[in-house]
Amino acid sequence: MAKLPILLYPDPRLHTVAAKVSHVDDKIRQLIKDMSETMYAAPGVGLAATQVDVHLRIIVIDNSDTRDQLRVFINPEILESTGKADCEEGCLSVPGVYEKVARAQTIRVRALDANGEPFELSAEGLPAVCIQHEMDHLEGKVFVEKLSRLKRQRILSRIKKRQREPA
Ligand code: NI
């Protein structure tokens, strides 16, 4: 297993639309292991393949306190979404930034697991928000793009300032 470098906003590669996984093989399973290790080490609750510069429709999520409830979604699709949730979100590609974003409260998702087997699940609250956030990455969207122009500009100038400062 290997930890992978995470792309940082505003890296233009984060705007790539990911392709469907055509076949779940050992190469894909290795990528999932590497993505999981990267997510746990960061530490984060979710990671999309887009964020490690692999443009395939794969996300990994673990919202548990015990950090042992890994969920893998390959080619995820939202079948149904209801209600509204306004949660504070963060992103490993935008470190140090936490903002409220409007999402659906409840979703029903269909995806393939790491064995290529299809499954469906319903999620509510934080896991639902997390799945929607990671699925946005697969469309080339970063959560700060859902904020007002003013907030986004403030975040960008903060990032630029940080990049100018010596580490
Ligand atoms: Ni993110």
Backbone and ligand atoms as CSV (ligand in chain L), in Angstrom:
chain,resi,resn,atom,element,x,y,z
A,1,MET,N,N,0.846,-1.192,0.000
A,1,MET,CA,C,0.000,0.000,0.000
A,1,MET,C,C,0.878,1.237,0.000
A,2,ALA,N,N,0.308,2.292,-0.525
A,2,ALA,CA,C,1.081,3.524,-0.611
A,2,ALA,C,C,0.176,4.723,-0.416
A,3,LYS,N,N,0.714,5.706,0.270
A,3,LYS,CA,C,-0.005,6.963,0.405
A,3,LYS,C,C,0.185,7.757,-0.876
A,4,LEU,N,N,-0.892,8.387,-1.341
A,4,LEU,CA,C,-0.836,9.124,-2.600
A,4,LEU,C,C,-0.891,10.622,-2.325
A,5,PRO,N,N,-0.201,11.421,-3.166
A,5,PRO,CA,C,-0.297,12.876,-2.989
A,5,PRO,C,C,-1.697,13.380,-3.366
A,6,ILE,N,N,-2.208,14.320,-2.576
A,6,ILE,CA,C,-3.554,14.874,-2.790
A,6,ILE,C,C,-3.447,16.218,-3.522
A,7,LEU,N,N,-4.199,16.363,-4.600
A,7,LEU,CA,C,-4.214,17.628,-5.343
A,7,LEU,C,C,-4.861,18.712,-4.487
A,8,LEU,N,N,-4.300,19.893,-4.541
A,8,LEU,CA,C,-4.826,21.008,-3.746
A,8,LEU,C,C,-5.509,22.046,-4.631
A,9,TYR,N,N,-6.696,22.473,-4.175
A,9,TYR,CA,C,-7.425,23.551,-4.827
A,9,TYR,C,C,-6.550,24.796,-4.857
A,10,PRO,N,N,-6.462,25.570,-5.939
A,10,PRO,CA,C,-7.223,25.478,-7.190
A,10,PRO,C,C,-6.507,24.720,-8.322
A,11,ASP,N,N,-5.934,23.580,-8.059
A,11,ASP,CA,C,-5.291,22.794,-9.115
A,11,ASP,C,C,-6.328,22.468,-10.207
A,12,PRO,N,N,-6.042,22.833,-11.460
A,12,PRO,CA,C,-7.039,22.618,-12.527
A,12,PRO,C,C,-7.395,21.141,-12.751
A,13,ARG,N,N,-6.519,20.218,-12.311
A,13,ARG,CA,C,-6.829,18.790,-12.486
A,13,ARG,C,C,-8.036,18.352,-11.655
A,14,LEU,N,N,-8.349,19.144,-10.606
A,14,LEU,CA,C,-9.545,18.860,-9.791
A,14,LEU,C,C,-10.836,19.099,-10.577
A,15,HIS,N,N,-10.721,19.715,-11.754
A,15,HIS,CA,C,-11.915,19.988,-12.562
A,15,HIS,C,C,-12.129,18.951,-13.656
A,16,THR,N,N,-11.371,17.861,-13.598
A,16,THR,CA,C,-11.528,16.786,-14.574
A,16,THR,C,C,-12.772,15.958,-14.236
A,17,VAL,N,N,-13.563,15.635,-15.248
A,17,VAL,CA,C,-14.715,14.748,-15.044
A,17,VAL,C,C,-14.207,13.307,-15.163
A,18,ALA,N,N,-14.491,12.506,-14.122
A,18,ALA,CA,C,-13.963,11.143,-14.061
A,18,ALA,C,C,-14.724,10.197,-14.993
A,19,ALA,N,N,-14.016,9.183,-15.490
A,19,ALA,CA,C,-14.613,8.181,-16.373
A,19,ALA,C,C,-15.135,7.002,-15.556
A,20,LYS,N,N,-16.128,6.298,-16.095
A,20,LYS,CA,C,-16.661,5.105,-15.429
A,20,LYS,C,C,-15.607,4.015,-15.370
A,21,VAL,N,N,-15.622,3.237,-14.308
A,21,VAL,CA,C,-14.757,2.063,-14.215
A,21,VAL,C,C,-15.442,0.956,-15.020
A,22,SER,N,N,-14.730,0.408,-16.013
A,22,SER,CA,C,-15.382,-0.588,-16.871
A,22,SER,C,C,-15.261,-1.981,-16.278
A,23,HIS,N,N,-14.188,-2.209,-15.508
A,23,HIS,CA,C,-13.970,-3.542,-14.966
A,23,HIS,C,C,-13.254,-3.422,-13.630
A,24,VAL,N,N,-13.821,-4.008,-12.589
A,24,VAL,CA,C,-13.207,-3.937,-11.257
A,24,VAL,C,C,-12.200,-5.085,-11.133
A,25,ASP,N,N,-10.928,-4.750,-11.268
A,25,ASP,CA,C,-9.877,-5.771,-11.212
A,25,ASP,C,C,-8.889,-5.461,-10.079
A,26,ASP,N,N,-7.804,-6.219,-10.023
A,26,ASP,CA,C,-6.828,-6.036,-8.942
A,26,ASP,C,C,-6.191,-4.649,-8.958
A,27,LYS,N,N,-6.050,-4.088,-10.152
A,27,LYS,CA,C,-5.464,-2.755,-10.256
A,27,LYS,C,C,-6.379,-1.726,-9.579
A,28,ILE,N,N,-7.673,-1.885,-9.798
A,28,ILE,CA,C,-8.657,-0.988,-9.173
A,28,ILE,C,C,-8.644,-1.215,-7.658
A,29,ARG,N,N,-8.581,-2.503,-7.233
A,29,ARG,CA,C,-8.572,-2.794,-5.788
A,29,ARG,C,C,-7.320,-2.221,-5.120
A,30,GLN,N,N,-6.193,-2.248,-5.814
A,30,GLN,CA,C,-4.969,-1.640,-5.267
A,30,GLN,C,C,-5.144,-0.131,-5.117
A,31,LEU,N,N,-5.749,0.477,-6.127
A,31,LEU,CA,C,-6.006,1.922,-6.070
A,31,LEU,C,C,-6.905,2.243,-4.865
A,32,ILE,N,N,-7.936,1.420,-4.642
A,32,ILE,CA,C,-8.852,1.633,-3.514
A,32,ILE,C,C,-8.093,1.525,-2.183
A,33,LYS,N,N,-7.196,0.543,-2.079
A,33,LYS,CA,C,-6.381,0.414,-0.861
A,33,LYS,C,C,-5.523,1.646,-0.646
A,34,ASP,N,N,-4.891,2.122,-1.720
A,34,ASP,CA,C,-4.040,3.309,-1.618
A,34,ASP,C,C,-4.863,4.544,-1.257
A,35,MET,N,N,-6.045,4.656,-1.862
A,35,MET,CA,C,-6.920,5.797,-1.554
A,35,MET,C,C,-7.359,5.754,-0.090
A,36,SER,N,N,-7.704,4.563,0.400
A,36,SER,CA,C,-8.146,4.431,1.796
A,36,SER,C,C,-7.019,4.822,2.737
A,37,GLU,N,N,-5.830,4.311,2.453
A,37,GLU,CA,C,-4.689,4.633,3.308
A,37,GLU,C,C,-4.427,6.138,3.320
A,38,THR,N,N,-4.561,6.751,2.155
A,38,THR,CA,C,-4.353,8.199,2.029
A,38,THR,C,C,-5.404,8.956,2.841
A,39,MET,N,N,-6.667,8.490,2.751
A,39,MET,CA,C,-7.758,9.136,3.500
A,39,MET,C,C,-7.547,9.010,5.015
A,40,TYR,N,N,-7.219,7.787,5.479
A,40,TYR,CA,C,-7.029,7.584,6.925
A,40,TYR,C,C,-5.829,8.369,7.445
A,41,ALA,N,N,-4.759,8.429,6.647
A,41,ALA,CA,C,-3.544,9.108,7.105
A,41,ALA,C,C,-3.724,10.617,7.159
A,42,ALA,N,N,-4.603,11.143,6.318
A,42,ALA,CA,C,-4.685,12.612,6.151
A,42,ALA,C,C,-4.891,13.396,7.458
A,43,PRO,N,N,-5.832,13.120,8.385
A,43,PRO,CA,C,-6.932,12.176,8.254
A,43,PRO,C,C,-8.152,12.868,7.670
A,44,GLY,N,N,-8.985,12.080,6.953
A,44,GLY,CA,C,-10.214,12.621,6.389
A,44,GLY,C,C,-11.321,11.601,6.454
A,45,VAL,N,N,-12.562,12.034,6.152
A,45,VAL,CA,C,-13.712,11.118,6.193
A,45,VAL,C,C,-14.106,10.637,4.803
A,46,GLY,N,N,-13.496,11.230,3.778
A,46,GLY,CA,C,-13.831,10.798,2.431
A,46,GLY,C,C,-12.768,11.233,1.442
A,47,LEU,N,N,-12.671,10.476,0.344
A,47,LEU,CA,C,-11.710,10.833,-0.700
A,47,LEU,C,C,-12.235,10.326,-2.040
A,48,ALA,N,N,-12.109,11.169,-3.052
A,48,ALA,CA,C,-12.475,10.765,-4.411
A,48,ALA,C,C,-11.191,10.547,-5.209
A,49,ALA,N,N,-11.225,9.616,-6.159
A,49,ALA,CA,C,-10.039,9.313,-6.963
A,49,ALA,C,C,-9.490,10.568,-7.648
A,50,THR,N,N,-10.399,11.453,-8.043
A,50,THR,CA,C,-10.026,12.739,-8.648
A,50,THR,C,C,-8.951,13.462,-7.821
A,51,GLN,N,N,-9.092,13.379,-6.488
A,51,GLN,CA,C,-8.188,14.119,-5.599
A,51,GLN,C,C,-6.769,13.558,-5.579
A,52,VAL,N,N,-6.617,12.303,-6.044
A,52,VAL,CA,C,-5.262,11.748,-6.148
A,52,VAL,C,C,-4.871,11.638,-7.625
A,53,ASP,N,N,-5.548,12.458,-8.450
A,53,ASP,CA,C,-5.208,12.603,-9.868
A,53,ASP,C,C,-5.445,11.320,-10.674
A,54,VAL,N,N,-6.417,10.526,-10.225
A,54,VAL,CA,C,-6.840,9.358,-11.003
A,54,VAL,C,C,-8.291,9.627,-11.376
A,55,HIS,N,N,-8.568,9.730,-12.674
A,55,HIS,CA,C,-9.878,10.239,-13.072
A,55,HIS,C,C,-10.849,9.124,-13.430
A,56,LEU,N,N,-11.117,8.317,-12.386
A,56,LEU,CA,C,-12.057,7.199,-12.448
A,56,LEU,C,C,-13.105,7.405,-11.361
A,57,ARG,N,N,-14.326,6.864,-11.612
A,57,ARG,CA,C,-15.435,7.109,-10.695
A,57,ARG,C,C,-15.372,6.171,-9.485
A,58,ILE,N,N,-14.521,6.553,-8.529
A,58,ILE,CA,C,-14.338,5.775,-7.300
A,58,ILE,C,C,-14.281,6.749,-6.132
A,59,ILE,N,N,-15.043,6.438,-5.059
A,59,ILE,CA,C,-14.905,7.203,-3.813
A,59,ILE,C,C,-14.797,6.248,-2.630
A,60,VAL,N,N,-14.087,6.695,-1.608
A,60,VAL,CA,C,-14.014,5.948,-0.354
A,60,VAL,C,C,-14.462,6.890,0.768
A,61,ILE,N,N,-15.182,6.308,1.742
A,61,ILE,CA,C,-15.748,7.104,2.836
A,61,ILE,C,C,-15.650,6.308,4.135
A,62,ASP,N,N,-15.337,6.998,5.228
A,62,ASP,CA,C,-15.486,6.409,6.557
A,62,ASP,C,C,-15.860,7.513,7.537
A,63,ASN,N,N,-17.142,7.534,7.910
A,63,ASN,CA,C,-17.646,8.548,8.839
A,63,ASN,C,C,-17.592,8.082,10.275
A,64,SER,N,N,-17.176,6.833,10.501
A,64,SER,CA,C,-17.271,6.271,11.851
A,64,SER,C,C,-16.239,6.887,12.791
A,65,ASP,N,N,-16.570,6.882,14.093
A,65,ASP,CA,C,-15.623,7.361,15.101
A,65,ASP,C,C,-14.485,6.369,15.254
A,66,THR,N,N,-14.782,5.106,15.007
A,66,THR,CA,C,-13.789,4.044,15.197
A,66,THR,C,C,-12.848,3.896,14.001
A,67,ARG,N,N,-13.177,4.570,12.895
A,67,ARG,CA,C,-12.325,4.570,11.693
A,67,ARG,C,C,-12.084,3.157,11.152
A,68,ASP,N,N,-13.135,2.334,11.234
A,68,ASP,CA,C,-12.994,0.971,10.701
A,68,ASP,C,C,-14.220,0.569,9.880
A,69,GLN,N,N,-14.946,1.572,9.382
A,69,GLN,CA,C,-16.163,1.296,8.599
A,69,GLN,C,C,-15.986,1.856,7.184
A,70,LEU,N,N,-15.003,1.314,6.490
A,70,LEU,CA,C,-14.719,1.814,5.138
A,70,LEU,C,C,-15.851,1.453,4.189
A,71,ARG,N,N,-16.268,2.437,3.401
A,71,ARG,CA,C,-17.268,2.207,2.352
A,71,ARG,C,C,-16.648,2.591,1.026
A,72,VAL,N,N,-16.782,1.701,0.061
A,72,VAL,CA,C,-16.230,1.936,-1.276
A,72,VAL,C,C,-17.397,2.051,-2.256
A,73,PHE,N,N,-17.377,3.068,-3.077
A,73,PHE,CA,C,-18.408,3.248,-4.110
A,73,PHE,C,C,-17.715,3.380,-5.460
A,74,ILE,N,N,-17.980,2.431,-6.344
A,74,ILE,CA,C,-17.458,2.506,-7.713
A,74,ILE,C,C,-18.636,2.826,-8.632
A,75,ASN,N,N,-18.447,3.785,-9.536
A,75,ASN,CA,C,-19.514,4.250,-10.438
A,75,ASN,C,C,-20.792,4.603,-9.673
A,76,PRO,N,N,-20.700,5.408,-8.597
A,76,PRO,CA,C,-21.902,5.713,-7.812
A,76,PRO,C,C,-22.906,6.560,-8.591
A,77,GLU,N,N,-24.184,6.268,-8.337
A,77,GLU,CA,C,-25.283,7.039,-8.941
A,77,GLU,C,C,-26.284,7.342,-7.852
A,78,ILE,N,N,-26.805,8.565,-7.855
A,78,ILE,CA,C,-27.871,8.906,-6.901
A,78,ILE,C,C,-29.210,8.577,-7.551
A,79,LEU,N,N,-29.970,7.686,-6.906
A,79,LEU,CA,C,-31.257,7.248,-7.450
A,79,LEU,C,C,-32.375,8.162,-6.993
A,80,GLU,N,N,-32.213,8.697,-5.770
A,80,GLU,CA,C,-33.271,9.502,-5.159
A,80,GLU,C,C,-32.625,10.437,-4.168
A,81,SER,N,N,-33.123,11.650,-4.081
A,81,SER,CA,C,-32.653,12.535,-3.016
A,81,SER,C,C,-33.816,13.366,-2.515
A,82,THR,N,N,-33.870,13.531,-1.194
A,82,THR,CA,C,-34.969,14.292,-0.601
A,82,THR,C,C,-34.459,15.213,0.498
A,83,GLY,N,N,-35.209,16.275,0.758
A,83,GLY,CA,C,-34.933,17.179,1.867
A,83,GLY,C,C,-33.714,18.047,1.644
A,84,LYS,N,N,-33.398,18.827,2.651
A,84,LYS,CA,C,-32.257,19.734,2.565
A,84,LYS,C,C,-31.419,19.658,3.828
A,85,ALA,N,N,-30.111,19.588,3.655
A,85,ALA,CA,C,-29.199,19.601,4.792
A,85,ALA,C,C,-28.217,20.746,4.569
A,86,ASP,N,N,-27.867,21.402,5.648
A,86,ASP,CA,C,-26.956,22.539,5.577
A,86,ASP,C,C,-25.810,22.232,6.525
A,87,CYS,N,N,-24.830,21.496,6.043
A,87,CYS,CA,C,-23.748,21.012,6.907
A,87,CYS,C,C,-22.466,21.773,6.644
A,88,GLU,N,N,-21.657,21.871,7.693
A,88,GLU,CA,C,-20.330,22.446,7.497
A,88,GLU,C,C,-19.443,21.373,6.870
A,89,GLU,N,N,-18.800,21.713,5.764
A,89,GLU,CA,C,-17.967,20.752,5.061
A,89,GLU,C,C,-16.529,21.230,4.991
A,90,GLY,N,N,-15.643,20.237,4.942
A,90,GLY,CA,C,-14.243,20.507,4.697
A,90,GLY,C,C,-13.803,19.572,3.593
A,91,CYS,N,N,-12.564,19.742,3.120
A,91,CYS,CA,C,-12.097,18.920,2.011
A,91,CYS,C,C,-10.581,18.805,2.092
A,92,LEU,N,N,-10.071,17.599,1.882
A,92,LEU,CA,C,-8.614,17.402,1.944
A,92,LEU,C,C,-7.889,18.198,0.864
A,93,SER,N,N,-8.617,18.598,-0.190
A,93,SER,CA,C,-8.007,19.399,-1.247
A,93,SER,C,C,-8.058,20.892,-0.948
A,94,VAL,N,N,-8.790,21.259,0.138
A,94,VAL,CA,C,-8.874,22.676,0.532
A,94,VAL,C,C,-8.617,22.750,2.035
A,95,PRO,N,N,-7.379,22.442,2.468
A,95,PRO,CA,C,-7.120,22.318,3.904
A,95,PRO,C,C,-7.417,23.612,4.671
A,96,GLY,N,N,-8.004,23.438,5.854
A,96,GLY,CA,C,-8.228,24.577,6.741
A,96,GLY,C,C,-9.474,25.378,6.437
A,97,VAL,N,N,-10.251,24.975,5.417
A,97,VAL,CA,C,-11.448,25.726,5.058
A,97,VAL,C,C,-12.686,24.884,5.388
A,98,TYR,N,N,-13.587,25.460,6.188
A,98,TYR,CA,C,-14.831,24.780,6.564
A,98,TYR,C,C,-15.980,25.740,6.321
A,99,GLU,N,N,-16.925,25.332,5.482
A,99,GLU,CA,C,-18.052,26.213,5.148
A,99,GLU,C,C,-19.319,25.387,5.021
A,100,LYS,N,N,-20.448,26.045,5.288
A,100,LYS,CA,C,-21.744,25.372,5.142
A,100,LYS,C,C,-22.156,25.312,3.681
A,101,VAL,N,N,-22.620,24.126,3.278
A,101,VAL,CA,C,-23.060,23.914,1.905
A,101,VAL,C,C,-24.441,23.260,1.944
A,102,ALA,N,N,-25.315,23.655,1.028
A,102,ALA,CA,C,-26.658,23.062,0.959
A,102,ALA,C,C,-26.615,21.771,0.154
A,103,ARG,N,N,-27.147,20.704,0.747
A,103,ARG,CA,C,-27.192,19.378,0.101
A,103,ARG,C,C,-28.546,18.757,0.365
A,104,ALA,N,N,-28.786,17.601,-0.266
A,104,ALA,CA,C,-29.972,16.818,0.068
A,104,ALA,C,C,-29.764,16.163,1.427
A,105,GLN,N,N,-30.863,15.973,2.168
A,105,GLN,CA,C,-30.786,15.378,3.509
A,105,GLN,C,C,-30.654,13.856,3.430
A,106,THR,N,N,-31.438,13.264,2.523
A,106,THR,CA,C,-31.452,11.807,2.392
A,106,THR,C,C,-31.216,11.437,0.939
A,107,ILE,N,N,-30.388,10.436,0.718
A,107,ILE,CA,C,-30.156,9.992,-0.658
A,107,ILE,C,C,-30.219,8.465,-0.730
A,108,ARG,N,N,-30.532,7.987,-1.921
A,108,ARG,CA,C,-30.420,6.555,-2.180
A,108,ARG,C,C,-29.394,6.422,-3.302
A,109,VAL,N,N,-28.369,5.599,-3.057
A,109,VAL,CA,C,-27.250,5.484,-3.994
A,109,VAL,C,C,-27.132,4.059,-4.504
A,110,ARG,N,N,-26.745,3.930,-5.748
A,110,ARG,CA,C,-26.394,2.626,-6.298
A,110,ARG,C,C,-24.936,2.705,-6.744
A,111,ALA,N,N,-24.176,1.650,-6.482
A,111,ALA,CA,C,-22.767,1.628,-6.868
A,111,ALA,C,C,-22.298,0.186,-6.937
A,112,LEU,N,N,-21.037,-0.001,-7.307
A,112,LEU,CA,C,-20.394,-1.310,-7.231
A,112,LEU,C,C,-19.461,-1.291,-6.034
A,113,ASP,N,N,-19.301,-2.449,-5.385
A,113,ASP,CA,C,-18.332,-2.530,-4.295
A,113,ASP,C,C,-16.963,-2.969,-4.854
A,114,ALA,N,N,-16.002,-3.178,-3.964
A,114,ALA,CA,C,-14.631,-3.486,-4.397
A,114,ALA,C,C,-14.527,-4.836,-5.118
A,115,ASN,N,N,-15.590,-5.660,-5.005
A,115,ASN,CA,C,-15.600,-6.923,-5.756
A,115,ASN,C,C,-16.354,-6.803,-7.075
A,116,GLY,N,N,-16.806,-5.574,-7.375
A,116,GLY,CA,C,-17.547,-5.366,-8.610
A,116,GLY,C,C,-19.012,-5.746,-8.485
A,117,GLU,N,N,-19.475,-6.015,-7.243
A,117,GLU,CA,C,-20.874,-6.390,-7.010
A,117,GLU,C,C,-21.724,-5.139,-6.804
A,118,PRO,N,N,-22.865,-5.067,-7.481
A,118,PRO,CA,C,-23.736,-3.902,-7.292
A,118,PRO,C,C,-24.432,-3.920,-5.929
A,119,PHE,N,N,-24.619,-2.735,-5.355
A,119,PHE,CA,C,-25.380,-2.608,-4.108
A,119,PHE,C,C,-26.099,-1.273,-4.106
A,120,GLU,N,N,-27.109,-1.174,-3.252
A,120,GLU,CA,C,-27.809,0.093,-3.062
A,120,GLU,C,C,-27.824,0.398,-1.582
A,121,LEU,N,N,-27.770,1.668,-1.240
A,121,LEU,CA,C,-27.942,2.020,0.165
A,121,LEU,C,C,-28.577,3.381,0.313
A,122,SER,N,N,-29.259,3.551,1.438
A,122,SER,CA,C,-29.827,4.846,1.768
A,122,SER,C,C,-28.945,5.482,2.819
A,123,ALA,N,N,-28.739,6.772,2.716
A,123,ALA,CA,C,-27.918,7.480,3.694
A,123,ALA,C,C,-28.622,8.765,4.066
A,124,GLU,N,N,-28.368,9.195,5.308
A,124,GLU,CA,C,-29.015,10.385,5.828
A,124,GLU,C,C,-27.993,11.178,6.630
A,125,GLY,N,N,-28.164,12.497,6.666
A,125,GLY,CA,C,-27.278,13.320,7.492
A,125,GLY,C,C,-25.851,13.310,6.997
A,126,LEU,N,N,-24.910,13.195,7.932
A,126,LEU,CA,C,-23.487,13.324,7.593
A,126,LEU,C,C,-23.004,12.347,6.505
A,127,PRO,N,N,-23.330,11.050,6.600
A,127,PRO,CA,C,-22.890,10.156,5.516
A,127,PRO,C,C,-23.456,10.575,4.153
A,128,ALA,N,N,-24.704,11.050,4.136
A,128,ALA,CA,C,-25.317,11.485,2.879
A,128,ALA,C,C,-24.589,12.698,2.311
A,129,VAL,N,N,-24.242,13.632,3.192
A,129,VAL,CA,C,-23.523,14.842,2.781
A,129,VAL,C,C,-22.154,14.461,2.218
A,130,CYS,N,N,-21.517,13.536,2.919
A,130,CYS,CA,C,-20.182,13.092,2.539
A,130,CYS,C,C,-20.195,12.432,1.147
A,131,ILE,N,N,-21.170,11.574,0.909
A,131,ILE,CA,C,-21.269,10.900,-0.397
A,131,ILE,C,C,-21.483,11.943,-1.505
A,132,GLN,N,N,-22.365,12.914,-1.244
A,132,GLN,CA,C,-22.634,13.953,-2.253
A,132,GLN,C,C,-21.388,14.799,-2.519
A,133,HIS,N,N,-20.656,15.119,-1.465
A,133,HIS,CA,C,-19.419,15.903,-1.597
A,133,HIS,C,C,-18.414,15.151,-2.473
A,134,GLU,N,N,-18.211,13.862,-2.169
A,134,GLU,CA,C,-17.222,13.079,-2.926
A,134,GLU,C,C,-17.681,12.848,-4.364
A,135,MET,N,N,-18.996,12.654,-4.558
A,135,MET,CA,C,-19.497,12.464,-5.921
A,135,MET,C,C,-19.311,13.723,-6.763
A,136,ASP,N,N,-19.410,14.892,-6.139
A,136,ASP,CA,C,-19.131,16.148,-6.843
A,136,ASP,C,C,-17.708,16.164,-7.400
A,137,HIS,N,N,-16.749,15.634,-6.617
A,137,HIS,CA,C,-15.359,15.594,-7.092
A,137,HIS,C,C,-15.268,14.849,-8.427
A,138,LEU,N,N,-16.067,13.775,-8.567
A,138,LEU,CA,C,-16.026,12.979,-9.798
A,138,LEU,C,C,-16.547,13.765,-11.000
A,139,GLU,N,N,-17.338,14.806,-10.694
A,139,GLU,CA,C,-17.823,15.689,-11.765
A,139,GLU,C,C,-16.896,16.881,-11.966
A,140,GLY,N,N,-15.770,16.883,-11.260
A,140,GLY,CA,C,-14.820,17.986,-11.385
A,140,GLY,C,C,-15.199,19.199,-10.560
A,141,LYS,N,N,-16.043,18.978,-9.536
A,141,LYS,CA,C,-16.495,20.107,-8.721
A,141,LYS,C,C,-15.942,20.039,-7.302
A,142,VAL,N,N,-15.475,21.185,-6.811
A,142,VAL,CA,C,-14.955,21.296,-5.453
A,142,VAL,C,C,-15.986,22.094,-4.642
A,143,PHE,N,N,-16.171,21.752,-3.356
A,143,PHE,CA,C,-17.286,22.332,-2.592
A,143,PHE,C,C,-17.257,23.856,-2.503
A,144,VAL,N,N,-16.072,24.448,-2.556
A,144,VAL,CA,C,-16.009,25.916,-2.456
A,144,VAL,C,C,-16.704,26.598,-3.642
A,145,GLU,N,N,-16.866,25.842,-4.737
A,145,GLU,CA,C,-17.560,26.401,-5.905
A,145,GLU,C,C,-19.060,26.516,-5.686
A,146,LYS,N,N,-19.555,25.927,-4.602
A,146,LYS,CA,C,-20.974,26.051,-4.266
A,146,LYS,C,C,-21.219,27.279,-3.392
A,147,LEU,N,N,-20.157,27.939,-2.970
A,147,LEU,CA,C,-20.283,29.106,-2.091
A,147,LEU,C,C,-20.461,30.370,-2.930
A,148,SER,N,N,-20.759,31.465,-2.250
A,148,SER,CA,C,-20.895,32.738,-2.959
A,148,SER,C,C,-19.534,33.141,-3.526
A,149,ARG,N,N,-19.603,33.988,-4.561
A,149,ARG,CA,C,-18.401,34.462,-5.230
A,149,ARG,C,C,-17.445,35.145,-4.229
A,150,LEU,N,N,-18.034,35.925,-3.339
A,150,LEU,CA,C,-17.243,36.657,-2.359
A,150,LEU,C,C,-16.490,35.692,-1.429
A,151,LYS,N,N,-17.202,34.674,-0.919
A,151,LYS,CA,C,-16.569,33.700,-0.029
A,151,LYS,C,C,-15.462,32.953,-0.767
A,152,ARG,N,N,-15.738,32.600,-2.014
A,152,ARG,CA,C,-14.762,31.850,-2.801
A,152,ARG,C,C,-13.495,32.686,-3.028
A,153,GLN,N,N,-13.689,33.968,-3.314
A,153,GLN,CA,C,-12.538,34.853,-3.531
A,153,GLN,C,C,-11.715,35.000,-2.259
A,154,ARG,N,N,-12.415,35.082,-1.113
A,154,ARG,CA,C,-11.697,35.168,0.170
A,154,ARG,C,C,-10.854,33.918,0.409
A,155,ILE,N,N,-11.441,32.762,0.097
A,155,ILE,CA,C,-10.730,31.492,0.292
A,155,ILE,C,C,-9.511,31.440,-0.634
A,156,LEU,N,N,-9.706,31.838,-1.891
A,156,LEU,CA,C,-8.597,31.811,-2.855
A,156,LEU,C,C,-7.460,32.733,-2.450
A,157,SER,N,N,-7.789,33.922,-1.933
A,157,SER,CA,C,-6.714,34.840,-1.553
A,157,SER,C,C,-5.986,34.324,-0.311
A,158,ARG,N,N,-6.750,33.622,0.566
A,158,ARG,CA,C,-6.117,33.020,1.748
A,158,ARG,C,C,-5.137,31.914,1.318
A,159,ILE,N,N,-5.555,31.114,0.333
A,159,ILE,CA,C,-4.688,30.029,-0.162
A,159,ILE,C,C,-3.436,30.613,-0.813
A,160,LYS,N,N,-3.618,31.648,-1.624
A,160,LYS,CA,C,-2.465,32.265,-2.306
A,160,LYS,C,C,-1.489,32.856,-1.305
A,161,LYS,N,N,-2.026,33.483,-0.267
A,161,LYS,CA,C,-1.191,34.074,0.768
A,161,LYS,C,C,-0.369,32.978,1.454
A,162,ARG,N,N,-1.051,31.874,1.761
A,162,ARG,CA,C,-0.397,30.744,2.432
A,162,ARG,C,C,0.722,30.161,1.555
A,163,GLN,N,N,0.467,30.111,0.223
A,163,GLN,CA,C,1.468,29.545,-0.693
A,163,GLN,C,C,2.712,30.429,-0.798
A,164,ARG,N,N,2.517,31.740,-0.578
A,164,ARG,CA,C,3.665,32.654,-0.649
A,164,ARG,C,C,4.550,32.566,0.582
A,165,GLU,N,N,3.908,32.170,1.692
A,165,GLU,CA,C,4.685,32.088,2.948
A,165,GLU,C,C,5.602,30.881,2.933
A,166,PRO,N,N,6.836,31.063,3.414
A,166,PRO,CA,C,7.746,29.905,3.469
A,166,PRO,C,C,7.222,28.862,4.458
A,167,ALA,N,N,7.400,27.612,4.126
A,167,ALA,CA,C,6.869,26.523,4.960
A,167,ALA,C,C,7.596,26.454,6.297
L,1,NI,NI,NI,-13.425,17.026,-0.974
